[in-house]
Amino acid sequence: MEPYDIEDPTLIIAAAAYVDALHRELTSENAAAPVGVANQLVDMIRTDPAVGRYVLDWAARTRPDEATVRPPERLPGDAVRERLAAAMRAALAAVPEPHAFDPALAHRPGSTRH
């Protein structure tokens, strides 16, 4: 078995792709997870050699970095996915809601904006 390197660029790219695919499945959004959430999940994948190897194998099979006209495949419904999905749900729940823009705050005394 090869030594496990958490700094391996291939692992980092595969982990980011897995996190994007998981976010897309959990939220039905075609957008990336918030940066803090994505980083937390990527670190979780990288620091667990079993999960990291699993994600590397997934990326080798599915090639998430290649352009295709096919819709993305769903992630396997297994223990790794469920563990990461639970972590992502918890991280997403902790993200504060964005504040709506308040035009009354746009101009403050001393501001050069009009």
N, C-alpha and C positions, 0 to 999 in steps of 0.2 A: 504494500500500500504506500502511495506517495505521501510525503510529509504534507501536513495541512498548513496553508499559509493564509491567514486572515487578511493580508494585504494584497493578495493575488487580484490583479485587475479583472480577470475573467470571473472570479467569484463575486466581486463587487458589482459588475455589470449584470451578472445573472441574478443576483439578489435584488437589485433595483428593478429589473424586469419582472421578477416574481411578485414583488411588492406592488408594482403598477397593475399587474393582472389581478391580484387579489383585491386591490382597491376597486378596480372596475367591476369585479363580480359582486362585491359587498354593497357598493353604492349605486350601481347602474349608471355611473357617470363616466364619460369618456375624458377624464382628466386625471392628472396625477394626484396622489395623496398630498396633503399639506407637508411641507418640507420636514418639519419636526417629526411627524408621524412616520414618514418614509425613512428618515435617518434612523429612528428608533428600531424599526422593523429590519432594516438592512443590517444594523449592528447585531440584532438578535440572531439573524441568520449566520452572519460571519463568525460570531463567537461560539457557536455550537457546531463542532465538526460534523456531527451526523446530519444536522439540518443543512449545513453548507454543502456537503457532498450530495445530499438529496436534491438541492436546488441546482447544483452544477449538472447533475444527471438530467433533471427536468429541462434545463436550458439546452443541453446537447440534443435531446429528443425533439424539442419543439422549436428551437431556433427563434426565439422571440426578437432577436435583433435583425432578422431578415424581413424585407418588405414582401408582402403578399396581398392578394386580393381576397383570400379566404378570411372569414370571420375568425377571431381568436378562439382557440380551444379553451374549454373550461379546465380549471385546475383539477387534478385528481382529488376526490373527496376522501381524504385519509387523515390520519392523526396529525401529520405535520401541518396540513392545511388548516385543520380545526384549531390547532394550537396558535398558529400565526393569525388566523382570523379572529380569535378571541383577543389576542394582544392588540390587533388593529382596531377592533371595536372599542376596546377600553381607551386606546390612545385617541381615537376620533372623538369619543365622548368627552374627553378632557380638553379638547380644543375649544377655546371661547368663540362664541358667535361673533361674526364681524359686526361692527357698529354701522348703522346707516349714516350716510353723510348728512350733517346738519348744516344747512346754509347759514343759519344764524351764527355759526362759529367760523365762517369763512373770513369775516372781516373783524379784526380786533383792533382796539385803539393802539396806535403806533405802527400798525401794519401798513406796508406799502402796496398791498393788493387791494383792488377795488372791486 
